[in-house]
Amino acid sequence: MHAARLTSPRLQRVLRLLADGREHTTRDIVRRAGVCAVNAIVAELRSHGAEITCRRRKEGGRWRFYYRMTKGPLDA
């Protein structure tokens, strides 16, 4: 995979959103960061050293995916 640079506005928007350390659904990330393909963006951030968990939970008969960043790409 070829990951975009961390200076990419797309990656920066998602990083700002995930920086709060809270869980965010795929839909929340799409809407608030104005991006698509959240799983691909998360993979790019992980390739830069970010630690982002993903868990799925069934709610109202539908599966929802929740992402949480526990370590940023530039954290020591």
N, C-alpha and C positions, 0 to 999 in steps of 0.2 A: 504494500500500500504506500502511496505517496501522500504524506500528511502535509497539510498547509502549514506555513510558518505561524508561530504564535501571534504574530502581529496582524494576522488576518482578522478583519472586522467581524466576520462570522464566528470565528473561534473566540474572540474577545467578548462578544455579546453573551455567548453561552458560559464562558468563564465567569463573567460578572454575576450572572444569575446563580450559578452553582456555588459561588464563593461563600454564600451564607451557611453552607454546611447542612442545609435542610433537604428533605426529599422533594423532588419535582417530577411530576408526571411528564410523559412524552408530550402530551397536548399542551401542558403548561409551558414547556420549553419552546415548542413551536410558536405558540402565541406571543409569549413575552420576549423571546429573543429574535423572532422573525426569521426562523430557519426551518429547513426541512431535513429529512434524513438524520434525525437525532442520533441514532445508533452509530452512524458513520462519523459524526462529529465527536462523539464520545471516544470512538476508537482513535481518532486523530489526537485528541487531548491525552489519551493514555500513552500514545507513542511518544509524547513529549514528557512523560513522567507523571502525569496526573493519576491519582488513584480515585476511581469513580466506581461505586457499586451500582448494581442494577438488580432490582428484585421485582417480581411480578406478584400481583395480588388480585384475586377475583372479587369484583365488586358489582353487585347487581347483575350477575350472570355474565359479566364481561371481564376480560383480563386487562389490567392496567400495569404499565411498567413505571417504576419509580427509580430515579437516578439521584445519587448523593455523592458529592465530591468530598473525600476525607483528607486529601492532600492535593495541593495545587501543583501544576507542572514545574514551578520554579521554587517550591518549598524545599528546604534542605532536609 
